[in-house]
Amino acid sequence: MLRQSIAALLLTLAPLTAAAQSASVDGADFALRPIASGLQAPVFLTSPANDPRLFIVEQPGRIVILDKGALSPFADLTESIRSGGEQGLLGLAFHPGYAANGRFFMAYTDPAGDLIIAEMAASSDPNRADPASLEPLLTVPHRDADNHNGGWIGFGPDGLLYIGTGDGGGGGDKANNAQNPDQLLGKILRIDVDRAAPYAIPPTNPFAKGGGALEIFVLGMRNPWRASFDGDQLYIGDVGQGEWEEIDVISTADAGANLGWRVMEGRACFNAGTCDTAGLTRPIHIFDHNDSCSVTGGYVYRGPAMPALQGRYFFSDFCSGALMSLSLQEGTVQQLSNLTPELGSLGPVTSFGQDAAGEIYVLTMDGTVSKLVRAE
């Protein structure tokens, strides 16, 4: 049976267990402390470099600031967006030079259903965006289905903007978009927003000289739902079809890599009749659908508050609400932990976030943002 959409799952999830007080990993005792509630479908959290404010993306089309315990509006794109199910305002990335130039970028689905990458700028008030500055940069056609939009965007250490796109929706990628080098769907894209308007193509992109869509960085994604950089390593949570969820890790030097979908789901053949796995990049970690359904990618912890957690990657599953973590050493997963016995289910985890200091946050569909903190 095909995996249900997130919208349908919200109607069928069983009651969820409340989170416990604390858990222990690598000798560090930590807890999840709620810091905001009452948000409307929060799906991302981030901060500009060296900025203490937290910027929270609400799926219906708003970005709000959490500063010193108070929420305030920053941007409202609700009139430009189609929201509901897996559509809406999905991604946010601040330019590395945001403090000087005020530029930030968003991914959202427009009224036609297409995925739009757009730029906006802060106004003279640093706590408000300039609504007149909204400028779409890239349109990824996506009108055949309303799911599998991807929507994560983020700047890499190379200063380039990376964009995760889903395979176009439906089930099984019937159009084979993810393996088609002429399609922007089912990919991680990479563009340069500084060298030209609306953007330039990095010369190291695999099809920069032809043979495929110029913006493609890597192929073979199903629905990358949250990715993050740790140095030059990109961790990607890619949602599975009906059996396997996966975490992929590639580097900024892996232009042209193929992460497998729809030839493979996780490490298993999906199209058994044509399963040629030569040259495919395998996931570092997979988990099945026994009590899970949809991976939510997270972050490698780099904050100062809990040094013992340095280098540990945290992620979740939307259905089980399990907080999971692993360490990656020389490409091999070490110290895999599922913290459900200690924390219980967190509820439907929509996203993780990271602030400018490297501390990690967990966002849930009930409108709560919680922070990983040292247990008292």
CORDANOR-V676560 format. One record per residue. NEAR is the number of other ideal C-beta (glycine too) atoms within 10 Angstrom. Layout:
near
NEAR
NEAR
//
This chain:
near
5
9
21
15
16
19
13
12
16
14
7
8
17
7
7
16
13
10
23
14
11
16
22
13
20
16
8
18
15
22
17
24
14
12
14
21
13
9
23
12
20
26
25
27
24
23
21
20
12
9
16
11
16
23
22
24
31
20
25
16
21
21
21
20
18
20
14
6
7
8
16
11
12
23
25
17
22
13
8
18
22
16
19
13
16
24
22
24
27
27
25
26
23
22
21
16
14
19
14
8
13
19
18
24
23
28
26
26
27
17
10
11
16
17
26
21
26
20
20
22
16
21
16
7
9
13
12
14
22
14
13
9
16
16
12
15
16
21
14
23
13
27
10
13
17
18
22
27
29
32
30
25
22
21
19
18
13
15
14
22
24
22
27
31
29
28
33
27
22
14
14
16
26
13
17
16
26
27
19
18
14
10
21
22
24
30
30
27
23
25
25
16
21
16
12
10
10
13
19
15
18
20
8
14
22
20
18
17
9
6
11
18
19
18
22
26
26
25
26
23
28
28
28
29
28
31
27
22
19
18
11
13
17
24
23
25
28
30
29
25
20
13
14
21
30
25
24
25
20
20
13
19
9
18
18
15
19
21
26
29
29
21
20
22
23
22
14
15
15
21
15
7
5
9
13
9
12
6
9
17
16
13
22
18
21
18
21
12
17
8
12
19
19
23
29
26
26
27
24
24
26
16
18
9
16
21
10
15
22
15
14
22
25
22
24
31
26
24
25
24
24
21
27
22
21
20
18
20
10
5
7
8
15
11
12
11
17
15
22
20
9
16
21
17
22
26
21
22
26
23
28
24
26
23
20
15
12
15
20
28
26
26
28
26
21
15
15
18
22
20
21
23
17
14
14
8
//
